[in-house]
Amino acid sequence: MRQEEIWGVDTARRYDTPGIGMFAPEVLGPAVDRLAALAGDGRALEFAIGTGRVAVPLAERGVPVTGIELSRPMVDRLRAKAGEAAIPVVLGDMATTVVPGEYTLVYLVYNTISNLLTQAEQVACFRNAARHLTPGSRFVIELWVPELRRLPPGQQAVVWDVAPDHIALDTYDVLRQHVVSHHVRPDGSGQARLTRSRHRYIWPAELDLMAELAGFELEARHADWGGAEFTAESRSHVSVYRLPSPAGHRIRSRRFDRGDGTALTAPNAQRTQRPAS
């Protein structure tokens, strides 16, 4: 199934779940806080902006946001929340589509880079992010860690959620690094709705190499948006990649409060540009 078919009218209609799931304040709030800190006084570009789950509250924080989105139905849902003047969106593929202007932040959240099904497309996505950024600026990716350690020899599927209203499992093709996510949702009448989506999973080390090929360096990696330590047991990560800046170039940023009395701030310090690889 093509991505355009997966993200059609029906998916767009059901995508928003205000107050719960990925729209829950404890999930969405830290993401918006961190992105606002990283954007600083500059502009942000969201790849695969969808219905504006992150872009709308980020724009409300005073960060100018532009988006790229493949699905017209998803953009139509966004337009019910914010007009084109408030959050401009260009229809197209996030790996190749270019939008006007320069940005201090490009971000790609909620595992969406895995919707690109080849390594070449994923590398192209990094290069497209670099194309839009000023020196010293950042590309942020939120991505899950493949759970292959839970996959016994000879078994293809990993069940990762069992709840009264949702059963989810992933089937792996380890040869092509593909995974198909299967979601079963009972409708209360004895029937259930099944949806599937295909992804290409990426190890953190492979993601770092893609970043290097596009001219980025890894600045930070945490287990979540709140800044928790990334460990071997982490199921996901938020990785911040930075385009090296010329010596003396400074990036203004905002203080990001982790909520535990400490602060995680997008660095301001001067950095010497590393040699091209």
KALIN-V452797 format. One record per backbone hydrogen bond with DSSP energy under -1.0 kcal/mol. CO is the residue of the C=O (numbers start at 1). NH is the residue of the N-H. Records with the same first field share a line. If there is no record, write none. Layout:
CO->NH  NH
This chain:
2->6
3->7
8->12
9->13
10->14
11->15
17->20
20->23
21->24
24->27  28
25->29
28->32
29->33
30->34
31->35
32->36
33->37
34->38
35->39
36->40
37->254
39->42
43->104  105
44->66
45->107
46->68
49->52
52->56
54->58
55->59
56->60
58->63
59->62
64->44
66->46
67->90
68->48  49
69->92
71->75
72->76
73->77
74->78
75->79
78->81  82
83->87
88->67
90->69
93->96  97
103->134
104->138
105->45
106->140
107->47
108->142
109->112
111->114
112->115
113->116
114->200
118->122
119->123
120->124
121->125
122->126
123->127
124->128
125->129
126->130
127->131
129->132
132->103
134->137
137->243
138->106
139->241
140->108
141->239
142->111
143->237
147->150
148->151
152->155
156->172
158->170
161->168
163->166
166->163
167->184
168->160  161
169->182
170->158
171->180
173->178
177->201
178->173
179->199
180->171
181->197
182->169
183->195
184->167
185->193
191->187
193->185
195->183
197->181
199->179
203->207
204->208
205->209
206->210
207->211
208->212
209->213
210->214
211->216
212->215
217->242
220->240
222->238
224->227
228->223
231->234
235->145
237->143
238->222
239->141
240->219  220
241->139
242->217
243->136
246->249
256->264
262->258
